[in-house]
Structure formats: structure tokens, C-alpha cells
Amino acid sequence: MTGFRRDGCCDTDTDDAGVHTVCAVVTEEFLRFSVGVGNDLVTPRPEFGFPGLRPGDRWCLCASRWAQAHRAGVAPPVLLAATHARSLEWIDLADLQRAAVT
């Protein structure tokens, strides 16, 4: 289950140093990019209850990682209504709006 607290919400608090606030629909292209920058979201990690992600999965991404992927041209689509407003500290609203899906 996604979210910093694994509660299905892209919420945040002071314990969430990564600011996992962008509700993304991951793509193959983004997952390859993420592995390439040292954040393997594909490989299952059963010791953490993490099954690994596949294209189409929804996941709460770190706002800084989404911004990095956006600059690289590989940012995944976002569910804007489920993305926390704190994301705007790293990402322009217009960029999120352009990436929004329903």
C-alpha cells in the first residue's frame, strides 16, 4: 500500500523526510529512470512488505523525485486530487496540471 504511512494517502508530516506527496501512476519509462538514479521501485522487497511496482500502479512519489523526472522528461502522470499541496514547494502547479489524469 502506498503513502509514507502506508495508509493509501499521499499525506505527509515531519517524519516524512522524503515528502512522499505526489500521487503518480507509474510508467515503464519512469520506473527505468528511477532505477537508473538509484531508487529501485521495481524489485520486490518482502522484508518491507513491498511487492515492487509495475506500470499502471499508483504510488506516492517524493516531490523532489517527480520534479527530477519532470526535468528529465519522464515524469509519470499524477492524480492531482490525491496529490498533497506540499508538493508545490518543489513543483509548479502548472506542471502538475499538465501531467494530471483522472
Secondary structure, 3 states (H helix, E strand, C coil): CCCCCCCCCCCCCCCCCCCEEEEEECCHHHHHHHHHCCCCCCCCEHHHCECCCCCCCEEEEEHHHHHHHHHHCCCCCECHHHCCHHHHHCCCHHHHHHHECC
